[in-house]
Amino acid sequence: MAAVFLVTLYEYSPLFYIAVVFTCFIVTTGLVLGWFGWDVPVILRNSEETQFNTRVFKKQMRQVKNPFGLEITNPSSASITTGITLTTDCLEDSLLTCYWGCSVQKLYEALQKHFYCFRISTPQALEDALYSEYLYQEQYFIKKDSKEEIYCQLPRDTKIEDFGTVPRSRYPMVALLTLADEDDREIYDIISMVSVIHIPDKTYKLSCRILYQYLLLAQGQFHDLKQLFMSANNNSTPSSSSSPEQKNTDRSLLEKAGLSETEMEPPEENSKDCVVCQNGTVNWVLLPCRHTCLCDGCIKYFQQCPMCRQFVQESFALCSQKEQDKDKLKSL
């Protein structure tokens, strides 16, 4: 249809035909080069252009101090029969309560109750929300800044060797950290932390790891604590000594459980240099991929993550400019 129109136009007036084609060419060139101020996504945009508008939204973050820390010691040796060793690092005196065989459904109902009904700031509050839907409970007192190791194990008389096939109705362990002193709960926004821990058994041999961690706030919200993926240092050695066969087994078990391998990936020794300029300090987190790989100078040039090429929907800074200036003064 367009070809017929152009031929008819040329037969009517060659000069008018040339004027129309030239006008279309000028308009198209203006759109491509951005003469009209419109943000038109085109490939031919000048790569050396220093300033252009992006659609990446920058989140306004609020710094919150987390009084709780929990990690697994020697995860390769943990199992349902031999038990598990947990290392805590808390800023205040706290209580560690471990629930073996906790109901998956009741746990997430309890998190919703924290949001809508009452605050889970004590072990008793979580027990009431769970309706005692767990198999065994252990509780330990944690001194502030002690970094002590806690050994947890199911009693032998329970005769529990596994929790069935996937998908399961119970988590092997749910660990709850709460502040022991009631006065401390008025100081911190975060009043408790719930950690969902997988422990291997004879049926499901995926290596021991923390599956999820939830931070519960005094205002009723709860947040899923996610790992940030820093750019790996080329000179660093892998932190995991697992064999390729073990890694393949873990990958297949993760897929079977419906978990993402990137979320379960063990942390690596990380570099603090920007992956683009190799000069600035990494300070920006890209969402939703959670790659932390860009400095303050390079963040404005990217609408896609330079590591995974995923489009960036939002981003936020780890440190404000004032905090960075303070760190520079301290180093001097």
Phi, psi and omega in degrees: 000318179294322180294319179297320180296317181293320178296316179297319179295320179294320179293328180288311181202109179301322181292319177295323178299313180296321179296318180295314180297318180295321178296317178298322179296317180296316181297315180297316179298320179296321178294318182295316184272000176074032181293330186268002179079010179268139180274087181262121181288105179226157182282334189276010178296142183299121182288342180266005180295133188272332183226131171204156183283137177241162180257017179276122181271134180264123181283142171270111186262151176241126183284129180232133180274125179264114183281357186245144173216135182212132175214164182265130176266128181051064182298335181293338182264358183278143175199170180297322184278323183268345179094187185216146178249125180248141176248125181253151176214093186245144181281342178225166174302131187222171175242130174254116179243123182250128180248112178275137178064043182283138180295130180296313182296315182293329179296313182286334170293324178294321177295323177292325177294325176299326181283320189257327192250288185223163185269133177269086180249354180224159176300325180294324179296320178291321178299319178295322180287331180277347185055037178057031178276065174211165187265327182203148183230139173232148179220139183224147176267130183247123176280149182297139177056028184271330183050046181272154179265131181246124179263123181242138180206142174290141175298146182294334182288348177288334177055039178262121180248340176199171180244027175087184182274165178277139358283143184261155177265351180226142171276143177303316179209140170237121182255129180245124174251125179228158178284132183284324182268129182296330180293328180293335180290342177276345184272318188262145172288324179271120185254345178197161178224129179252125179242126176263119188243130173266133178236126184293150175221188185289340180269319185234102191264018175302135185300153184295136181193162173274119182280311182218151172225131182240128176263122183258125184262156181294335180280354177110345179282160169220144185235140177277117182282121183245149177280140173267141182258105179276161177289128185287140177285131182295334182271356183278152177261149181300138182282342181255134180257021182292146179286160178301325179295320180293321179295319178295321178296315179298321181296316180293323179291323176297316179296324180293325180275355180078025180256148180278133180295326181293328179287332182265002184295130181293149182293148179245165172292131193244156176261151180257004182268144177299136183287346182266299184270344180059023183231312181284160179278134179299128183218351187244135177257129181260136180242143013267001186284340178067023173284130178250094193216000186238149178266179181296329182282331186264344187299328186285351183264357190238128169255352175234146179296129180290349181263317183244355178067013176283143180294137182272120178269321179214165176208156175212154182270142177286322181228142175284168181297325179296319179294322178294321178295322177296319179296322179294319179294322178295320180293331178284000000 
